Amino acid sequence: MTELVLLVACLTLGAFGAAPGPTGPAEATSVTEDEDALELGRKVLALREAIRNPGAPDAMKAVTDLGLDQRYYVMVRGWLAYQLRGDRSIRDASGEQTPRAVRQRIAFLEDAIRAIDLE
């Protein structure tokens, strides 16, 4: 959870900057930045939930909603690849006793990476 909060904070500061732009009042810019940051946060949380529950009907949509945005593609691709590497390690260590949830998540992650890579 801590890494998620840090990730959203870094993305928010990097994507929106700390100082208001010269084109409008600071308050108007701040509101827009807050709304954008909130929307990004919602998408990150939806992606996290999709990874946790890959069988959910909207799981792949959560991945593609954020992963197909070129500003966040590298972050999403890395997150999916990191989770996939961990799950494959569990599978390799467990052999035939690999939990069903892990096998399902591996299949989902492979499909999700393919979905954002092919676009």
Contact map, one row per residue, 1 for C-alpha under 8 A:
11111000000000000000000000000000000000000000000000000000000000000000000000000000000000000000000000000000000000000000000
11111100000000000000000000000000000000000000000000000000000000000000000000000000000000000000000000000000000000000000000
11111110000000000000000000000000000000000000000000000000000000000000000000000000000000000000000000000000000000000000000
11111111000000000000000000000000000000000000000000000000000000000000000000000000000000000000000000000000000000000000000
11111111100000000000000000000000000000000000000000000000000000000000000000000000000000000000000000000000000000000000000
01111111110000000000000000000000000000000000000000000000000000000000000000000000000000000000000000000000000000000000000
00111111111000000000000000000000000000000000000000000000000000000000000000000000000000000000000000000000000000000000000
00011111111100000000000000000000000010011001000000000000000000000000000000000000000000000000000000000000000000000000000
00001111111110000000000000000000000000000000000000000000000000000000000000000000000000000000000000000000000000000000000
00000111111111000000000000000000000000000000000000000000000000000000000000000000000000000000000000000000000000000000000
00000011111111100000000000000000000000000000000000000000000000000000000000000000000000000000000000000000000000000000000
00000001111111111000000000000000000010000000000000000000000000000000000000000000000000000000000000000000000000000000000
00000000111111111100000000000000000000000000000000000000000000000000000000000000000000000000000000000000000000000000000
00000000011111111000000000000000000000000000000000000000000000000000000000000000000000000000000000000000000000000000000
00000000001111111000000000000000000000000000000000000000000000000000000000000000000000000000000000000000000000000000000
00000000000111111100000000000000100000000000000000000000000000000000000000000000000000000000000000000000000000000000000
00000000000111111111000000000000000000000000000000000000000000000000000000000000000000000000000000000000000000000000000
00000000000010011111000000000000000000000000000000000000000000000000000000000000000000000000000000000000000000000000000
00000000000000001111100000000000000000000000000000000000000000000000000000000000000000000000000000000000000000000000000
00000000000000001111110111001100000000000000000000000000000000000000000000000000000000000000000000000000000000000000000
00000000000000000011111101001000000000000000000000000000000000000000000000000000000000000000000000000000000000000000000
00000000000000000001111110000000000000000000000000000000000000000000000000000000000000000000000000000000000000000000000
00000000000000000000111110000000000000000000000000000000000000000000000000000000000000000000000000000000000000000000000
00000000000000000001111111011000000000000000000000000000000000000000000000000000000000000000000000000000000000000000000
00000000000000000001011111111000000000000000000000000000000000000000000000000000000000000000000000000000000000000000000
00000000000000000001100111111100000000000000000000000000000000000000000000000000000000000000000000000000000000000000000
00000000000000000000000011111110000000000000000000000000000000000000000000000000000000000000000000000000000000000000000
00000000000000000000000111111111000000000000000000000000000000000000000000000000000000000000000000000000000000000000000
00000000000000000001100111111111100000000000000000000000000000000000000000000000000000000000000000000000000000000000000
00000000000000000001000001111111110000000000000000000000000000000000000000000000000000000000000000000000000000000000000
00000000000000000000000000111111111000000000000000000000000000000000000000000000000000000000000000000000000000000000000
00000000000000000000000000011111111100000000000000000000000000000000000000000000000000000000000000000000000000000000000
00000000000000010000000000001111111110000000000000000000000000000000000000000000000000000000000000000000000000000000000
00000000000000000000000000000111111111000000000000000000000000000000000000000000000000000000000000000000000000000000000
00000000000000000000000000000011111111100000000000000000000000000000000000000000000000000000000000000000000000000000000
00000000000000000000000000000001111111110000000000000000000000000000000000000000000000000000000000000000000000000000000
00000001000100000000000000000000111111111000000000000000000000000000000000000000000000000000000000000000000000000000000
00000000000000000000000000000000011111111100000000000000000000000000000000000000000000000000000000000000000000000000000
00000000000000000000000000000000001111111110000000000000000000000000000000000000000000000000000000000000000000000000000
00000001000000000000000000000000000111111111000000000000000000000000000000000000000000000000000000000000000000000000000
00000001000000000000000000000000000011111111100000000000000000000000000000000000000000000000000000000000000000000000000
00000000000000000000000000000000000001111111110000000000000000000000000000000000000000000000000000000000000000000000000
00000000000000000000000000000000000000111111111000000000000001001100000000000000000000000000000000000000000000000000000
00000001000000000000000000000000000000011111111100000000000000000100000000000000000000000000000000000000000000000000000
00000000000000000000000000000000000000001111111110000000000000000000000000000000000000000000000000000000000000000000000
00000000000000000000000000000000000000000111111111000000001001000000000000000000000000000000000000000000000000000000000
00000000000000000000000000000000000000000011111111100000001001100100000000000000000000000000000000000000000000000000000
00000000000000000000000000000000000000000001111111110000000000000000000000000000000000000000000000000000000000000000000
00000000000000000000000000000000000000000000111111111100001000000000000000000000000000000000000000000000000000000000000
00000000000000000000000000000000000000000000011111111111011101100000000000000000000000000000000000000000000000000000000
00000000000000000000000000000000000000000000001111111100001000000000000000000000000000000000000000000000100010000000000
00000000000000000000000000000000000000000000000111111100000000000000000000000000000000000000000000000000100000000000000
00000000000000000000000000000000000000000000000011111111001000000000000000000000000000000000000000000000100000000000000
00000000000000000000000000000000000000000000000011111111001100000000000000000000000000000000000000000001100100000000000
00000000000000000000000000000000000000000000000001001111101000000000000000000000000000000000000000000001000000000000000
00000000000000000000000000000000000000000000000001001111111000000000000000000000000000000000000000000000000000000000000
00000000000000000000000000000000000000000000000000000011111100000000000000000000000000000000000000000000000000000000000
00000000000000000000000000000000000000000000000001000001111111000000000000000000000000000000000000000000000000000000000
00000000000000000000000000000000000000000000011011101111111111100000000000000000000000000000000000000000000000000000000
00000000000000000000000000000000000000000000000001000100111111110000000000000000000000000000000000000000000000010000000
00000000000000000000000000000000000000000000000000000000011111111000000000000000000000000000000000000000000000000000000
00000000000000000000000000000000000000000010011001000000011111111100000000000000000000000000000000000000000000000000000
00000000000000000000000000000000000000000000001001000000001111111110000000010000000000000000000000000000000000010001000
00000000000000000000000000000000000000000000000000000000000111111111000000000000000000000000000000000000000000010011000
00000000000000000000000000000000000000000010000000000000000011111111100000000000000000000000000000000000000000000000000
00000000000000000000000000000000000000000011001000000000000001111111100110010000000000000000000000000000000000000000000
00000000000000000000000000000000000000000000000000000000000000111111110111011000000000000000000000000000000000000001000
00000000000000000000000000000000000000000000000000000000000000011111110110000000000000000000000000000000000000000001001
00000000000000000000000000000000000000000000000000000000000000001111111110000000000000000000000000000000000000000000000
00000000000000000000000000000000000000000000000000000000000000000011111111000000000000000000000000000000000000000000000
00000000000000000000000000000000000000000000000000000000000000000000111111000000000000000000000000000000000000000000000
00000000000000000000000000000000000000000000000000000000000000000111111111110000000000000000000000000000000000000000000
00000000000000000000000000000000000000000000000000000000000000000111111111111000000000000000000000000000000000000001000
00000000000000000000000000000000000000000000000000000000000000000010011111111100000000000000000000000000000000000000000
00000000000000000000000000000000000000000000000000000000000000000000000111111110000000000000000000000000000000000000000
00000000000000000000000000000000000000000000000000000000000000100110000111111111000000000000000000000000000000000000000
00000000000000000000000000000000000000000000000000000000000000000010000011111111100000000000000000000000000000001001000
00000000000000000000000000000000000000000000000000000000000000000000000001111111110000000000000000000000000000000000000
00000000000000000000000000000000000000000000000000000000000000000000000000111111111000000000000000000000000000000000000
00000000000000000000000000000000000000000000000000000000000000000000000000011111111100000000000000000000000010011000000
00000000000000000000000000000000000000000000000000000000000000000000000000001111111110000000000000000000000010001000000
00000000000000000000000000000000000000000000000000000000000000000000000000000111111111000000000000000000000000000000000
00000000000000000000000000000000000000000000000000000000000000000000000000000011111111100000000000000000000010000000000
00000000000000000000000000000000000000000000000000000000000000000000000000000001111111110000000000000000110011000000000
00000000000000000000000000000000000000000000000000000000000000000000000000000000111111111000000000000000000000000000000
00000000000000000000000000000000000000000000000000000000000000000000000000000000011111111100000000000000000000000000000
00000000000000000000000000000000000000000000000000000000000000000000000000000000001111111110000000000110110000000000000
00000000000000000000000000000000000000000000000000000000000000000000000000000000000111111111000000000000010000000000000
00000000000000000000000000000000000000000000000000000000000000000000000000000000000011111111100000000000000000000000000
00000000000000000000000000000000000000000000000000000000000000000000000000000000000001111111110001000100000000000000000
00000000000000000000000000000000000000000000000000000000000000000000000000000000000000111111111001000110000000000000000
00000000000000000000000000000000000000000000000000000000000000000000000000000000000000011111111000000000000000000000000
00000000000000000000000000000000000000000000000000000000000000000000000000000000000000001111111000000000000000000000000
00000000000000000000000000000000000000000000000000000000000000000000000000000000000000000111111111000000000000000000000
00000000000000000000000000000000000000000000000000000000000000000000000000000000000000000011111111000000000000000000000
00000000000000000000000000000000000000000000000000000000000000000000000000000000000000000000011111000000000000000000000
00000000000000000000000000000000000000000000000000000000000000000000000000000000000000000000011111100000000000000000000
00000000000000000000000000000000000000000000000000000000000000000000000000000000000000000110011111110110000000000000000
00000000000000000000000000000000000000000000000000000000000000000000000000000000000000000000000011111110000000000000000
00000000000000000000000000000000000000000000000000000000000000000000000000000000000000000000000001111111000000000000000
00000000000000000000000000000000000000000000000000000000000000000000000000000000000000000000000000111111100000000000000
00000000000000000000000000000000000000000000000000000000000000000000000000000000000000100110000001111111110000000000000
00000000000000000000000000000000000000000000000000000000000000000000000000000000000000100010000001111111111000000000000
00000000000000000000000000000000000000000000000000000110000000000000000000000000000000000000000000011111111100000000000
00000000000000000000000000000000000000000000000000111100000000000000000000000000000100100000000000001111111110000000000
00000000000000000000000000000000000000000000000000000000000000000000000000000000000100110000000000000111111111000000000
00000000000000000000000000000000000000000000000000000000000000000000000000000000000000000000000000000011111111100000000
00000000000000000000000000000000000000000000000000000100000000000000000000000000000000000000000000000001111111110000000
00000000000000000000000000000000000000000000000000100000000000000000000000000001101100000000000000000000111111111000000
00000000000000000000000000000000000000000000000000000000000000000000000000000000000100000000000000000000011111111100000
00000000000000000000000000000000000000000000000000000000000000000000000000000000000000000000000000000000001111111110000
00000000000000000000000000000000000000000000000000000000000100110000000000000001000000000000000000000000000111111111000
00000000000000000000000000000000000000000000000000000000000000000000000000001001100000000000000000000000000011111111100
00000000000000000000000000000000000000000000000000000000000000000000000000000000000000000000000000000000000001111111110
00000000000000000000000000000000000000000000000000000000000000010000000000000000000000000000000000000000000000111111111
00000000000000000000000000000000000000000000000000000000000000110011000010001000000000000000000000000000000000011111111
00000000000000000000000000000000000000000000000000000000000000000000000000000000000000000000000000000000000000001111111
00000000000000000000000000000000000000000000000000000000000000000000000000000000000000000000000000000000000000000111111
00000000000000000000000000000000000000000000000000000000000000000001000000000000000000000000000000000000000000000011111
